């Protein structure tokens, strides 16, 4: 036999196991404790449900991992018919897990709750978050919750149920040597009090409606399960690993990371490599994943909780990555693959927070007898992708003779290329300073390196920065080296609309493959060349003078050296310049100034590479409704 537990033992024969409904942390704890009790001779498992639910719940537990619900109609309710209460057969429900373990270990079950004509949900049962349970232990956690547990109102249904369950425990210990009672943490202290003072108990309702076992549609599981459906699926998977002798890990902790990565993989597979959702999902780098998790943690703490809800994860995904990835995350979180097993394949009745709808569309007020953390509706404004049929219609309506850029993106990339010019000028000036011994003037400042080198002499050295000769007119940016001609099938030359814009030559992905709005296409730069101040030049992709250069990078660099009026051409590339590029520049009388792409922020470069093509200037008037601002 187990050692006496002064916290949960009601007597030498009866022990209470208080739980928070719908918590995976408590489910793991219940599984461990019920197994230990069963291995040491547990005679009876008492559960806080009425006897009328016994058959339906037992059958539903045998169907797991498929989720079902046991529904009891309440036609005899005081305020009219059309209401029902239900018990979710949820793998992450501690009470359901206790029954599940008892079934596998052949421990008898007793159903000790009060039969009522209309079940009344307890009021103000906001229990603490179960996150600290693995660290604190069940006894310390339950003791810490005592000051905040609400006292049942005298004469209320909750008070009657508590007194009735205490009486049933007295009856069970007459026949059983060892009884384990699983009930809500909110009821545990009052059951203990009613048990010890042998409080008078009410009579059970004699004509309850017999509950029915029903499967629920997969899209309704979010409203039924205590944890997110996808996390519940991971819990079932790791429960099987534990039974097989392998470590299962912490579902709620590791499961959130798994959920974020699975949402990324689903977006990449469903949308194709060039789609907006796939492009956003590819931005979930380890660094961004860390930022997203920190954001979700802060949102969770602001709500006074320790475990994130779907709203927190979706909002963090929207702010850090984008709307499409947030939508993919929401859809992934609602997935529960085991519900598709069997002949019904996920069909069934539909449920929201407070209503149950049958196949005929009839709504009934529904109340959860094992409700955990209360849920509320919260608005999250997401801009979904247009449906495929509408995008196909927009693609068919595209005018191939009308084309222009999106001005906000022009401003961003012009600012960036000017920043590249400044970086290149600073780099060119590194080798120009003249160092001399201090005499009468500090000139352009003290040269610390030379001064320290000659510290023993007591002399000071100053530097003089002569003005650099020449200017930088052409900047070449190569984002993907070597570039795949099949991927970057669109090559064009755009001329400046005003003096603040550059002449732009580029190769990019075809914009007609990713239409995001009426007359709005999205493309990705593979490489581009800027000439500033702007001036007209022949289209570099059709110019016969450049026909000898085969690869996209070589042709763009040759055009830059050919059209540059200055000796130096700046090249931004992910790797160093190969010898053939330097030979190409020398053959045209130019010098390449190399800047590594990693010198600039990866996020900034990713945002700049994606640009939009508008089917005429009139599209600019409404383009902002379809083009999302960069994160």
Secondary structure, 3 states (H helix, E strand, C coil): CCCCCCCCECCCCEEEEEECCCCHHHHHHHHHHHHHHHHCCCCEEEECCCHHHHHHHHHHHHHCCCCEEEEEECCCCCCCCCEEEEEEECCCCHHHHHHHHHHHCCCEEEECCCCCCCCCCCCCCCCCCHHHHHHHCHHHHHHHHHHHCCCCCCCCHHHHHHHHHHHHHHHHHHHCCCEEEEEEHHHHHHHHHHHHHCCCCCCCCCCCCCCEEEEECHHHHHHHCCCCHHHHHHHHHHHHHHHCCCCCCCHHHHHHHHHHHHHHHHHHHHHCCCCHHHHHHCCCCHHHHHHHHHHHHHHHHHCCCCCCCHHHHHHHHHHHCCHHHHHHHHHHHCCCHHHHCCCCCCCCEEECCCEEECCCCCEEEEEECCCCCCCCCCCCCCCCCCCHHHHHHHHHCCCCCCCEECHHHHHHHHHHHHHHHHHHHHHHHHHCCEEEECCCCCCCCECHHHHHHCHHHCCCEEEECCCCCCCEEEEEEECCCCCCCCCCCEEEEECCCCCCCCEEEEEECCHHHCEEECCEEEEEEEEEEEECCCCCCCCCCCCHHHCCCCCHHHHHHHHHHHHCCCCEEEEEECCCCCHHHHHHHHHCCCEEEEEEHHHCCHHHHHHHHEEEEECCHHHHHCHHHCCCCCC
